[in-house]
Amino acid sequence: MTIRLRSIELALPDPAAAAAFMTQIWGMAEAGTRGSTQYLRGSGPYPYLVAFDRAEDEYVRSTTFVCDEDELAALTQRAAKAGWPWRSVTSQDLGGGHGIELEMPEGVLLRFLADSEDAAPLVGRDLPVKLTHVVFNAADAEAVGDAAEAVLGFKVSDRTKGMVFVRCNESHHSTAFARAGFTSLNHIAFEMEDIDAVMRGIGRLRDHAQTPAWGPGRHGPGANVYAYYIAPFGPVIEFSTAVEKVPEDYKVGAPEDWTWPEGRIDQWGLSDKDFDGLRQAEERFRFRRTWTPEVA
Ligand SMILES: [Fe+2]
């Protein structure tokens, strides 16, 4: 199981404004444009991490993982057998590649690509390295987590009162499903080089009068450092680093294994959490399937 999270593809009315925030303040590099789609990258070898398509309203087009041909074939077979909507694709995004797009129960749209091309890393730039996780809200997170195991071949790492954390390689989680009662994008987390890079990111946003909606802090499951912001173009985005690497036989934690002392919801206890603001932002980006499934 060595599937890797690569990128997220969002549609929104003003991609240029979103890209300007991400490059000038958040700290990403422009990777190019195709038609009305703008691509932004980090310092790592992926051709882009975030794509912004122009559309009249806001939605998630896909979240993209990369894998090998064998994994792709097995995944396609399992998705078809499970009756999930899916189709074969040749990616028109930067890096190309072929694979499948599929729709999970509740509508989460994922794309898996084999043979997509990497780019030369950007050395010496203070940028996110890659995405470390994309989290989704779910009406029934337990069922969607089970589906991720059965059909995607992912593994549940931990369950908490709020989330089902799921991995697709040695990283504790590359996605998670929040027990939200509705389906949407929960947040996008960018992997920073180290804690200093997270702190410098917080400093950059502070220069523009933006404070974290939650953080800095260190989570329980995954033990990663975080700082969450509500992006001016809508979604919740996170600086993160140092997510735990876990072995194949990692013992799946249950909600009772992940409780906090009174007054704490992370390891450090430094910051308050803007629950209402975060929840409102989490409701904005839903999933929209713009493709027609293949018929078996
Ligand atoms: Fe996160």
Boltz pocket constraint, residues with backbone or C-beta under 6 A from the ligand:
constraints:
  - pocket:
      binder: B
      contacts: [[A, 133], [A, 135], [A, 187], [A, 189], [A, 226], [A, 238], [A, 240]]
      max_distance: 6.0
